[in-house]
Amino acid sequence: MGNGTGPVRILIADDQADVRSAFRMILDVQPDMVVVAEAADGAAAVEEARRLRPDVVLADIRMPKLDGLEVTRQLADQCKVIVVTTFDLDEYVHTALRHGAAGFLLKRSGPVLLIEAVRAAMAGDALISPQITVRLLRHMALPGTEPKPAPAAKAAVAAPPPIAGPTEELTTREREIAELVADGATNAEIGAGLFISPGTVKNHLANIQRKIGARNRVGIAAWIWEQGAGRQ
């Protein structure tokens, strides 16, 4: 497993053989990564992931049998799922993040971001294509602005509801850390800026996730953005 004792084990799920081959070529040459399986449809991806238990699953949005959003929903508690797609649609992005995706990349983002996304996910961070991040922030910042629905995505899987309010109020320090996460800071950067250890940052993040019902740091960032929109 990619826990310091071996390379990050990756499963690639995409219905296009040439895409799977290209991703494998990019990732297999990295010294800290190995592709352990490929899947041509979502059902096979879920089955293989449960059998092989990879560290990371790269999931395309539009696949036969199960789409990438449903794959994310089923696997996000088991491994890191990074959604990699051609379709730059707001509904896809929001639904994937709500389902616990550890990253969202456009295929045109290139090999460097693909590699960085895998490493970020394994570090407990998340990487979202810059084009998408800018638009997400714009949506969150403008009152009354909602992502445009994508009919195909709605037909495939219903978007989950927004994250509810916290079951317990965040402490001042937890709120501060949540806002830094929303700004894109890594655990190491947060620790250095607040003069606390990375382990303490992780403990705070676990408490924040529990209180607001977020599955990962992307969910924390989305919650902070929503709070900002609500105050507009």
BAROZA-744242 format. One record per residue (C-alpha): residue number from 1; residue in three letters; x, y, z. Coordinates in Angstrom, 2 decimals, padded with zeros to 5 digits. Layout:
residues N
n: NUM; res: ALA; X: X; Y: Y; Z: Z
...
***
This chain:
residues 232
n: 1; res: MET; X: 000.00; Y: 000.00; Z: 000.00
n: 2; res: GLY; X: 001.08; Y: 003.62; Z: -000.46
n: 3; res: ASN; X: 001.76; Y: 004.11; Z: 003.25
n: 4; res: GLY; X: 005.51; Y: 004.44; Z: 003.08
n: 5; res: THR; X: 006.16; Y: 000.71; Z: 002.65
n: 6; res: GLY; X: 005.47; Y: 000.52; Z: -001.06
n: 7; res: PRO; X: 004.23; Y: 002.38; Z: -004.11
n: 8; res: VAL; X: 000.76; Y: 003.90; Z: -004.36
n: 9; res: ARG; X: -001.51; Y: 001.27; Z: -005.90
n: 10; res: ILE; X: -003.82; Y: 002.70; Z: -008.58
n: 11; res: LEU; X: -006.87; Y: 001.43; Z: -010.44
n: 12; res: ILE; X: -007.82; Y: 003.20; Z: -013.69
n: 13; res: ALA; X: -011.50; Y: 003.17; Z: -014.68
n: 14; res: ASP; X: -012.34; Y: 004.54; Z: -018.14
n: 15; res: ASP; X: -014.33; Y: 003.08; Z: -021.01
n: 16; res: GLN; X: -011.74; Y: 004.23; Z: -023.55
n: 17; res: ALA; X: -008.80; Y: 001.86; Z: -023.90
n: 18; res: ASP; X: -006.48; Y: 004.57; Z: -025.24
n: 19; res: VAL; X: -007.14; Y: 006.76; Z: -022.19
n: 20; res: ARG; X: -006.44; Y: 003.88; Z: -019.82
n: 21; res: SER; X: -003.23; Y: 003.12; Z: -021.69
n: 22; res: ALA; X: -002.09; Y: 006.75; Z: -021.61
n: 23; res: PHE; X: -002.76; Y: 007.07; Z: -017.87
n: 24; res: ARG; X: -000.94; Y: 003.79; Z: -017.21
n: 25; res: MET; X: 002.11; Y: 004.98; Z: -019.16
n: 26; res: ILE; X: 002.20; Y: 008.24; Z: -017.17
n: 27; res: LEU; X: 001.74; Y: 006.67; Z: -013.75
n: 28; res: ASP; X: 003.70; Y: 003.43; Z: -014.07
n: 29; res: VAL; X: 006.95; Y: 005.30; Z: -014.72
n: 30; res: GLN; X: 006.65; Y: 007.16; Z: -011.41
n: 31; res: PRO; X: 008.88; Y: 005.50; Z: -008.80
n: 32; res: ASP; X: 006.21; Y: 005.77; Z: -006.11
n: 33; res: MET; X: 003.21; Y: 004.54; Z: -008.14
n: 34; res: VAL; X: 002.00; Y: 001.32; Z: -009.78
n: 35; res: VAL; X: -001.18; Y: 000.64; Z: -011.76
n: 36; res: VAL; X: -002.64; Y: -002.60; Z: -010.39
n: 37; res: ALA; X: -005.74; Y: -002.86; Z: -012.57
n: 38; res: GLU; X: -007.89; Y: -001.30; Z: -015.27
n: 39; res: ALA; X: -011.67; Y: -001.32; Z: -015.67
n: 40; res: ALA; X: -013.74; Y: -000.45; Z: -018.75
n: 41; res: ASP; X: -016.99; Y: 000.21; Z: -016.89
n: 42; res: GLY; X: -018.11; Y: 001.43; Z: -013.48
n: 43; res: ALA; X: -019.40; Y: -001.91; Z: -012.19
n: 44; res: ALA; X: -016.07; Y: -003.58; Z: -012.97
n: 45; res: ALA; X: -014.25; Y: -000.69; Z: -011.29
n: 46; res: VAL; X: -016.20; Y: -001.19; Z: -008.05
n: 47; res: GLU; X: -015.71; Y: -004.96; Z: -008.17
n: 48; res: GLU; X: -011.98; Y: -004.70; Z: -008.83
n: 49; res: ALA; X: -011.51; Y: -002.02; Z: -006.18
n: 50; res: ARG; X: -013.22; Y: -004.15; Z: -003.55
n: 51; res: ARG; X: -011.13; Y: -007.17; Z: -004.57
n: 52; res: LEU; X: -007.73; Y: -005.45; Z: -004.90
n: 53; res: ARG; X: -008.21; Y: -002.57; Z: -002.44
n: 54; res: PRO; X: -006.07; Y: 000.00; Z: -004.32
n: 55; res: ASP; X: -005.02; Y: 003.24; Z: -002.67
n: 56; res: VAL; X: -006.39; Y: 005.41; Z: -005.48
n: 57; res: VAL; X: -009.07; Y: 004.97; Z: -008.14
n: 58; res: LEU; X: -009.07; Y: 007.24; Z: -011.18
n: 59; res: ALA; X: -012.68; Y: 007.29; Z: -012.38
n: 60; res: ASP; X: -014.07; Y: 008.71; Z: -015.60
n: 61; res: ILE; X: -017.53; Y: 010.31; Z: -015.33
n: 62; res: ARG; X: -019.28; Y: 008.66; Z: -018.28
n: 63; res: MET; X: -018.89; Y: 004.89; Z: -018.15
n: 64; res: PRO; X: -021.27; Y: 002.00; Z: -018.87
n: 65; res: LYS; X: -023.18; Y: 000.24; Z: -016.07
n: 66; res: LEU; X: -022.15; Y: 002.68; Z: -013.31
n: 67; res: ASP; X: -020.99; Y: 006.24; Z: -013.95
n: 68; res: GLY; X: -018.04; Y: 007.82; Z: -012.18
n: 69; res: LEU; X: -020.27; Y: 009.65; Z: -009.71
n: 70; res: GLU; X: -021.81; Y: 006.41; Z: -008.46
n: 71; res: VAL; X: -018.38; Y: 004.75; Z: -008.40
n: 72; res: THR; X: -017.20; Y: 007.63; Z: -006.21
n: 73; res: ARG; X: -020.17; Y: 007.26; Z: -003.87
n: 74; res: GLN; X: -019.58; Y: 003.54; Z: -003.45
n: 75; res: LEU; X: -015.80; Y: 003.67; Z: -003.01
n: 76; res: ALA; X: -014.99; Y: 006.98; Z: -001.28
n: 77; res: ASP; X: -015.01; Y: 005.39; Z: 002.18
n: 78; res: GLN; X: -012.63; Y: 002.64; Z: 001.01
n: 79; res: CYS; X: -010.03; Y: 004.48; Z: -001.04
n: 80; res: LYS; X: -009.19; Y: 007.83; Z: -002.61
n: 81; res: VAL; X: -011.27; Y: 008.46; Z: -005.72
n: 82; res: ILE; X: -010.10; Y: 011.08; Z: -008.21
n: 83; res: VAL; X: -012.60; Y: 011.94; Z: -010.92
n: 84; res: VAL; X: -010.91; Y: 012.53; Z: -014.27
n: 85; res: THR; X: -013.18; Y: 013.63; Z: -017.09
n: 86; res: THR; X: -013.52; Y: 015.47; Z: -020.38
n: 87; res: PHE; X: -016.79; Y: 017.08; Z: -019.27
n: 88; res: ASP; X: -016.35; Y: 020.39; Z: -017.49
n: 89; res: LEU; X: -019.89; Y: 020.60; Z: -016.08
n: 90; res: ASP; X: -020.75; Y: 022.16; Z: -012.73
n: 91; res: GLU; X: -023.24; Y: 019.50; Z: -011.74
n: 92; res: TYR; X: -020.62; Y: 016.80; Z: -012.19
n: 93; res: VAL; X: -018.11; Y: 018.68; Z: -010.06
n: 94; res: HIS; X: -020.50; Y: 019.40; Z: -007.19
n: 95; res: THR; X: -021.93; Y: 015.88; Z: -007.13
n: 96; res: ALA; X: -018.49; Y: 014.25; Z: -007.20
n: 97; res: LEU; X: -017.26; Y: 016.40; Z: -004.32
n: 98; res: ARG; X: -020.40; Y: 015.73; Z: -002.32
n: 99; res: HIS; X: -019.89; Y: 012.01; Z: -002.82
n: 100; res: GLY; X: -016.40; Y: 012.27; Z: -001.35
n: 101; res: ALA; X: -014.10; Y: 012.61; Z: -004.37
n: 102; res: ALA; X: -010.50; Y: 013.34; Z: -003.37
n: 103; res: GLY; X: -009.92; Y: 015.39; Z: -006.52
n: 104; res: PHE; X: -011.49; Y: 016.43; Z: -009.81
n: 105; res: LEU; X: -009.37; Y: 016.80; Z: -012.94
n: 106; res: LEU; X: -010.08; Y: 017.60; Z: -016.54
n: 107; res: LYS; X: -008.33; Y: 015.21; Z: -018.91
n: 108; res: ARG; X: -006.84; Y: 018.16; Z: -020.72
n: 109; res: SER; X: -005.05; Y: 019.20; Z: -017.50
n: 110; res: GLY; X: -002.05; Y: 017.10; Z: -018.53
n: 111; res: PRO; X: 000.23; Y: 014.49; Z: -016.94
n: 112; res: VAL; X: 001.82; Y: 016.73; Z: -014.31
n: 113; res: LEU; X: -001.49; Y: 017.53; Z: -012.63
n: 114; res: LEU; X: -002.54; Y: 013.89; Z: -012.86
n: 115; res: ILE; X: 000.56; Y: 012.81; Z: -010.96
n: 116; res: GLU; X: 000.20; Y: 015.65; Z: -008.47
n: 117; res: ALA; X: -003.45; Y: 014.74; Z: -007.88
n: 118; res: VAL; X: -002.51; Y: 011.18; Z: -006.89
n: 119; res: ARG; X: 000.19; Y: 012.39; Z: -004.52
n: 120; res: ALA; X: -002.09; Y: 015.05; Z: -003.04
n: 121; res: ALA; X: -004.83; Y: 012.50; Z: -002.39
n: 122; res: MET; X: -002.40; Y: 010.19; Z: -000.61
n: 123; res: ALA; X: -001.18; Y: 013.11; Z: 001.51
n: 124; res: GLY; X: -004.74; Y: 013.83; Z: 002.61
n: 125; res: ASP; X: -004.99; Y: 016.87; Z: 000.38
n: 126; res: ALA; X: -007.03; Y: 017.32; Z: -002.78
n: 127; res: LEU; X: -006.30; Y: 018.75; Z: -006.21
n: 128; res: ILE; X: -008.97; Y: 020.25; Z: -008.43
n: 129; res: SER; X: -008.24; Y: 021.54; Z: -011.92
n: 130; res: PRO; X: -007.52; Y: 025.27; Z: -011.68
n: 131; res: GLN; X: -010.23; Y: 026.13; Z: -014.23
n: 132; res: ILE; X: -012.81; Y: 024.40; Z: -012.04
n: 133; res: THR; X: -011.55; Y: 025.91; Z: -008.78
n: 134; res: VAL; X: -011.93; Y: 029.46; Z: -010.09
n: 135; res: ARG; X: -015.51; Y: 028.79; Z: -011.17
n: 136; res: LEU; X: -016.42; Y: 027.07; Z: -007.90
n: 137; res: LEU; X: -015.20; Y: 030.07; Z: -005.94
n: 138; res: ARG; X: -017.16; Y: 032.40; Z: -008.21
n: 139; res: HIS; X: -020.35; Y: 030.38; Z: -007.67
n: 140; res: MET; X: -019.84; Y: 030.34; Z: -003.92
n: 141; res: ALA; X: -019.07; Y: 034.06; Z: -003.77
n: 142; res: LEU; X: -022.08; Y: 035.29; Z: -005.74
n: 143; res: PRO; X: -025.43; Y: 035.23; Z: -003.88
n: 144; res: GLY; X: -028.13; Y: 033.26; Z: -005.66
n: 145; res: THR; X: -025.66; Y: 031.65; Z: -008.03
n: 146; res: GLU; X: -026.18; Y: 027.93; Z: -008.52
n: 147; res: PRO; X: -024.29; Y: 025.49; Z: -010.73
n: 148; res: LYS; X: -025.96; Y: 024.88; Z: -014.06
n: 149; res: PRO; X: -027.48; Y: 021.40; Z: -014.06
n: 150; res: ALA; X: -026.18; Y: 018.77; Z: -016.43
n: 151; res: PRO; X: -029.12; Y: 016.64; Z: -017.60
n: 152; res: ALA; X: -026.97; Y: 013.56; Z: -018.21
n: 153; res: ALA; X: -025.55; Y: 013.74; Z: -014.72
n: 154; res: LYS; X: -028.98; Y: 014.16; Z: -013.16
n: 155; res: ALA; X: -030.29; Y: 011.18; Z: -015.04
n: 156; res: ALA; X: -027.38; Y: 009.04; Z: -013.92
n: 157; res: VAL; X: -027.43; Y: 009.87; Z: -010.22
n: 158; res: ALA; X: -029.28; Y: 012.41; Z: -008.11
n: 159; res: ALA; X: -027.09; Y: 015.09; Z: -006.60
n: 160; res: PRO; X: -026.76; Y: 014.71; Z: -002.85
n: 161; res: PRO; X: -028.06; Y: 017.51; Z: -000.61
n: 162; res: PRO; X: -025.81; Y: 020.31; Z: 000.62
n: 163; res: ILE; X: -023.77; Y: 019.64; Z: 003.74
n: 164; res: ALA; X: -025.91; Y: 020.39; Z: 006.78
n: 165; res: GLY; X: -024.91; Y: 022.77; Z: 009.53
n: 166; res: PRO; X: -022.47; Y: 021.50; Z: 012.16
n: 167; res: THR; X: -023.79; Y: 019.11; Z: 014.80
n: 168; res: GLU; X: -021.49; Y: 021.02; Z: 017.17
n: 169; res: GLU; X: -020.16; Y: 024.52; Z: 016.77
n: 170; res: LEU; X: -016.60; Y: 024.72; Z: 015.49
n: 171; res: THR; X: -014.05; Y: 026.14; Z: 017.87
n: 172; res: THR; X: -012.18; Y: 029.28; Z: 016.86
n: 173; res: ARG; X: -009.12; Y: 027.21; Z: 015.97
n: 174; res: GLU; X: -011.19; Y: 024.68; Z: 013.98
n: 175; res: ARG; X: -012.83; Y: 027.49; Z: 012.03
n: 176; res: GLU; X: -009.42; Y: 028.99; Z: 011.32
n: 177; res: ILE; X: -008.10; Y: 025.66; Z: 010.03
n: 178; res: ALA; X: -011.23; Y: 025.05; Z: 007.94
n: 179; res: GLU; X: -010.78; Y: 028.44; Z: 006.27
n: 180; res: LEU; X: -007.14; Y: 027.66; Z: 005.52
n: 181; res: VAL; X: -008.21; Y: 024.35; Z: 003.94
n: 182; res: ALA; X: -010.68; Y: 026.29; Z: 001.77
n: 183; res: ASP; X: -007.81; Y: 028.55; Z: 000.71
n: 184; res: GLY; X: -005.95; Y: 025.47; Z: -000.52
n: 185; res: ALA; X: -003.36; Y: 025.15; Z: 002.26
n: 186; res: THR; X: -001.82; Y: 021.74; Z: 002.92
n: 187; res: ASN; X: -001.54; Y: 020.23; Z: 006.40
n: 188; res: ALA; X: 002.14; Y: 021.15; Z: 006.52
n: 189; res: GLU; X: 001.41; Y: 024.76; Z: 005.54
n: 190; res: ILE; X: -001.38; Y: 025.03; Z: 008.11
n: 191; res: GLY; X: 000.85; Y: 023.61; Z: 010.82
n: 192; res: ALA; X: 003.71; Y: 025.97; Z: 009.98
n: 193; res: GLY; X: 001.41; Y: 028.99; Z: 009.85
n: 194; res: LEU; X: -000.31; Y: 028.23; Z: 013.16
n: 195; res: PHE; X: 002.79; Y: 026.84; Z: 014.91
n: 196; res: ILE; X: 001.22; Y: 023.43; Z: 015.51
n: 197; res: SER; X: 002.30; Y: 019.95; Z: 014.41
n: 198; res: PRO; X: 000.86; Y: 018.23; Z: 011.32
n: 199; res: GLY; X: -000.56; Y: 015.59; Z: 013.66
n: 200; res: THR; X: -002.49; Y: 018.27; Z: 015.54
n: 201; res: VAL; X: -003.78; Y: 019.61; Z: 012.22
n: 202; res: LYS; X: -005.03; Y: 016.13; Z: 011.30
n: 203; res: ASN; X: -006.82; Y: 015.83; Z: 014.65
n: 204; res: HIS; X: -008.52; Y: 019.19; Z: 014.10
n: 205; res: LEU; X: -009.54; Y: 018.16; Z: 010.57
n: 206; res: ALA; X: -011.06; Y: 014.92; Z: 011.88
n: 207; res: ASN; X: -013.10; Y: 016.93; Z: 014.41
n: 208; res: ILE; X: -014.21; Y: 019.40; Z: 011.73
n: 209; res: GLN; X: -015.30; Y: 016.60; Z: 009.39
n: 210; res: ARG; X: -017.28; Y: 014.95; Z: 012.17
n: 211; res: LYS; X: -018.99; Y: 018.18; Z: 013.19
n: 212; res: ILE; X: -020.03; Y: 019.34; Z: 009.71
n: 213; res: GLY; X: -020.56; Y: 015.90; Z: 008.15
n: 214; res: ALA; X: -017.83; Y: 016.28; Z: 005.51
n: 215; res: ARG; X: -016.12; Y: 013.17; Z: 004.11
n: 216; res: ASN; X: -012.77; Y: 014.81; Z: 003.38
n: 217; res: ARG; X: -011.01; Y: 018.17; Z: 003.12
n: 218; res: VAL; X: -012.77; Y: 018.97; Z: -000.16
n: 219; res: GLY; X: -016.05; Y: 018.75; Z: 001.74
n: 220; res: ILE; X: -014.63; Y: 021.11; Z: 004.37
n: 221; res: ALA; X: -013.69; Y: 023.61; Z: 001.66
n: 222; res: ALA; X: -017.13; Y: 023.36; Z: 000.06
n: 223; res: TRP; X: -018.78; Y: 023.96; Z: 003.43
n: 224; res: ILE; X: -016.68; Y: 027.08; Z: 004.03
n: 225; res: TRP; X: -017.51; Y: 028.39; Z: 000.54
n: 226; res: GLU; X: -021.21; Y: 027.80; Z: 001.20
n: 227; res: GLN; X: -020.98; Y: 029.65; Z: 004.50
n: 228; res: GLY; X: -019.39; Y: 032.58; Z: 002.70
n: 229; res: ALA; X: -022.16; Y: 032.59; Z: 000.08
n: 230; res: GLY; X: -024.81; Y: 032.52; Z: 002.80
n: 231; res: ARG; X: -023.40; Y: 035.65; Z: 004.39
n: 232; res: GLN; X: -023.52; Y: 037.64; Z: 001.13
***
